[in-house]
Amino acid sequence: MNDHTLKKQQRSYPILDLHDTFLRRTSLNNTNLENTNLAGTILIGADLRGLLNLTTKQIAEAVIDEQTILPIEIAKVI
């Protein structure tokens, strides 16, 4: 494997900044939220079950309500 091939295999994804975004009743199925800023993001009623790399810290910084559907592994902690 040469350096060119290795560089092609290593993908770099931009950091998504969704702070203060209004995403009410939104499905973000299969969206990778690694390193995403969700501070102040309104996720009221959003279905978050299909998100990838979502953390409890991100949820703690976002605005959610009882209608927000959290992934099972995060719902157990919050």
PAVEX-465974 format. One record per atom (N, C-alpha, C): atom name; x, z, y; residue number from 1. Coordinates in steps of 0.2 Angstrom, whole numbers, padded with zeros to 4 digits. Each point is the difference from the previous one (the first is absolute). Layout:
> CA:X:Z:Y:NUM;
...
END
This chain:
> N:0004:0000:-0006:1;
> CA:-0004:0000:0006:1;
> C:0005:0000:0006:1;
> N:-0001:-0005:0005:2;
> CA:0004:0000:0006:2;
> C:-0004:0004:0005:2;
> N:0004:0000:0006:3;
> CA:-0003:0004:0006:3;
> C:-0006:-0003:0003:3;
> N:-0001:-0007:-0001:4;
> CA:-0006:-0003:0003:4;
> C:-0006:0001:-0004:4;
> N:0001:0000:-0007:5;
> CA:-0006:0002:-0004:5;
> C:-0002:0007:0001:5;
> N:0005:0005:0001:6;
> CA:-0002:0007:0001:6;
> C:-0003:0001:0006:6;
> N:0002:-0004:0005:7;
> CA:-0004:0001:0007:7;
> C:-0007:-0003:-0001:7;
> N:-0001:-0005:-0003:8;
> CA:-0007:-0003:-0001:8;
> C:-0004:0005:-0004:8;
> N:0002:0004:-0004:9;
> CA:-0004:0005:-0004:9;
> C:-0001:0006:0003:9;
> N:0004:0002:0005:10;
> CA:-0001:0006:0004:10;
> C:-0005:-0002:0006:10;
> N:-0006:0002:-0001:11;
> CA:-0005:-0001:0006:11;
> C:0000:0005:0005:11;
> N:0000:-0002:0006:12;
> CA:-0001:0005:0005:12;
> C:-0007:-0001:0004:12;
> N:-0004:0005:0000:13;
> CA:-0007:0000:0003:13;
> C:0001:0003:0006:13;
> N:-0004:-0003:0005:14;
> CA:0000:0004:0007:14;
> C:-0004:0006:-0001:14;
> N:0002:0005:0005:15;
> CA:-0004:0006:0000:15;
> C:-0007:-0001:0004:15;
> N:-0005:0001:-0003:16;
> CA:-0007:-0001:0003:16;
> C:-0001:0006:0004:16;
> N:-0002:-0001:0006:17;
> CA:-0002:0005:0005:17;
> C:-0007:0000:0002:17;
> N:-0004:0004:-0003:18;
> CA:-0008:0000:0001:18;
> C:-0002:0006:0004:18;
> N:0005:0003:0003:19;
> CA:-0002:0006:0004:19;
> C:-0006:-0002:0005:19;
> N:-0005:0005:0001:20;
> CA:-0005:-0001:0004:20;
> C:-0005:-0006:-0001:20;
> N:0001:-0003:-0006:21;
> CA:-0005:-0005:-0002:21;
> C:-0006:0002:-0003:21;
> N:-0005:-0004:0001:22;
> CA:-0007:0002:-0002:22;
> C:-0002:-0004:-0006:22;
> N:0001:0003:-0006:23;
> CA:-0002:-0004:-0006:23;
> C:-0005:0003:-0004:23;
> N:-0006:0001:0003:24;
> CA:-0006:0003:-0003:24;
> C:-0003:-0004:-0005:24;
> N:-0002:0003:-0006:25;
> CA:-0003:-0003:-0005:25;
> C:0004:-0007:-0002:25;
> N:0006:0001:-0001:26;
> CA:0005:-0005:-0002:26;
> C:0002:0001:-0007:26;
> N:0001:-0005:-0004:27;
> CA:0004:0000:-0006:27;
> C:0006:-0004:0001:27;
> N:0006:0004:-0002:28;
> CA:0006:-0003:0001:28;
> C:0003:0000:-0007:28;
> N:-0003:-0002:-0005:29;
> CA:0002:-0001:-0007:29;
> C:0006:-0003:-0001:29;
> N:0005:0003:-0003:30;
> CA:0007:-0003:-0002:30;
> C:0004:-0001:0006:30;
> N:-0001:0004:0006:31;
> CA:0004:0000:0006:31;
> C:0006:0005:-0001:31;
> N:0006:-0002:0001:32;
> CA:0005:0004:-0001:32;
> C:0001:0004:0007:32;
> N:0000:0007:0000:33;
> CA:0000:0003:0006:33;
> C:0007:0004:0000:33;
> N:0005:-0002:-0003:34;
> CA:0006:0004:0000:34;
> C:0003:0000:0007:34;
> N:0001:0005:0003:35;
> CA:0003:0001:0006:35;
> C:-0005:-0002:0006:35;
> N:-0006:0000:-0001:36;
> CA:-0005:-0002:0005:36;
> C:-0002:0005:0004:36;
> N:0000:-0001:0006:37;
> CA:-0002:0006:0005:37;
> C:-0008:0000:0001:37;
> N:-0003:0005:-0003:38;
> CA:-0007:0000:0000:38;
> C:-0003:0006:0005:38;
> N:0005:0002:0004:39;
> CA:-0002:0006:0005:39;
> C:-0006:-0003:0005:39;
> N:-0005:0004:0000:40;
> CA:-0006:-0002:0004:40;
> C:-0004:-0005:-0003:40;
> N:0002:-0003:-0005:41;
> CA:-0004:-0006:-0003:41;
> C:-0007:0003:-0002:41;
> N:-0005:-0004:0002:42;
> CA:-0007:0003:-0002:42;
> C:-0002:-0004:-0007:42;
> N:0000:0004:-0005:43;
> CA:-0002:-0002:-0007:43;
> C:-0007:0003:-0002:43;
> N:-0004:0001:0005:44;
> CA:-0007:0003:-0002:44;
> C:-0003:-0005:-0005:44;
> N:-0002:0002:-0005:45;
> CA:-0004:-0004:-0005:45;
> C:0004:-0005:-0004:45;
> N:0007:0000:0001:46;
> CA:0004:-0006:-0003:46;
> C:0001:0002:-0007:46;
> N:0000:-0005:-0004:47;
> CA:0002:0001:-0008:47;
> C:0007:-0001:0000:47;
> N:0004:0005:-0002:48;
> CA:0007:0000:0000:48;
> C:0003:0001:-0007:48;
> N:-0005:-0001:-0005:49;
> CA:0002:0000:-0007:49;
> C:0006:-0005:-0002:49;
> N:-0001:-0006:0002:50;
> CA:0005:-0005:-0002:50;
> C:0006:-0001:0004:50;
> N:0002:0005:0004:51;
> CA:0006:0000:0004:51;
> C:0006:0002:-0004:51;
> N:0006:-0003:0002:52;
> CA:0006:0001:-0004:52;
> C:0004:0004:0005:52;
> N:0004:0005:-0003:53;
> CA:0005:0004:0004:53;
> C:-0003:0004:0006:53;
> N:-0007:0002:-0001:54;
> CA:-0003:0004:0005:54;
> C:0002:0007:-0001:54;
> N:0002:0004:0005:55;
> CA:0002:0007:-0001:55;
> C:-0005:0005:0004:55;
> N:0001:0006:-0002:56;
> CA:-0005:0005:0003:56;
> C:0002:0001:0007:56;
> N:0006:-0001:0002:57;
> CA:0002:0001:0007:57;
> C:-0003:-0006:0004:57;
> N:-0001:-0006:-0003:58;
> CA:-0003:-0005:0004:58;
> C:-0007:0002:0001:58;
> N:-0004:0002:-0005:59;
> CA:-0007:0002:0000:59;
> C:-0001:0006:0005:59;
> N:0005:0005:0000:60;
> CA:0000:0006:0005:60;
> C:0000:-0003:0007:60;
> N:0003:-0005:0001:61;
> CA:0001:-0003:0007:61;
> C:-0006:-0004:0002:61;
> N:-0004:-0003:-0005:62;
> CA:-0005:-0004:0002:62;
> C:-0006:0004:0001:62;
> N:-0006:-0004:0002:63;
> CA:-0006:0003:0001:63;
> C:-0005:-0002:-0006:63;
> N:-0002:0005:-0004:64;
> CA:-0004:-0002:-0005:64;
> C:-0006:0005:0000:64;
> N:-0005:-0002:-0004:65;
> CA:-0006:0004:-0001:65;
> C:-0002:0001:-0007:65;
> N:-0006:0003:-0001:66;
> CA:-0002:0001:-0007:66;
> C:-0002:-0007:-0003:66;
> N:-0001:-0005:0004:67;
> CA:-0002:-0007:-0003:67;
> C:0006:-0004:-0002:67;
> N:0006:0003:0002:68;
> CA:0007:-0004:-0002:68;
> C:0001:0001:-0007:68;
> N:0001:-0005:-0004:69;
> CA:0002:0001:-0007:69;
> C:0007:-0001:-0001:69;
> N:0003:0006:-0002:70;
> CA:0007:0001:-0001:70;
> C:0002:-0002:-0007:70;
> N:0006:-0002:-0001:71;
> CA:0003:0000:-0007:71;
> C:-0001:0006:-0004:71;
> N:-0001:0001:-0006:72;
> CA:-0001:0006:-0004:72;
> C:0006:0004:0001:72;
> N:0006:-0002:0000:73;
> CA:0006:0004:0000:73;
> C:0001:0003:0007:73;
> N:-0003:-0003:0005:74;
> CA:0001:0003:0007:74;
> C:-0006:0005:0001:74;
> N:-0006:-0002:-0003:75;
> CA:-0006:0004:0001:75;
> C:0001:0007:-0003:75;
> N:0004:0000:-0006:76;
> CA:0001:0007:-0003:76;
> C:0004:0004:0004:76;
> N:0004:-0002:0005:77;
> CA:0005:0004:0004:77;
> C:-0004:0002:0006:77;
> N:-0004:-0004:0003:78;
> CA:-0003:0001:0007:78;
> C:-0006:0005:-0001:78;
END
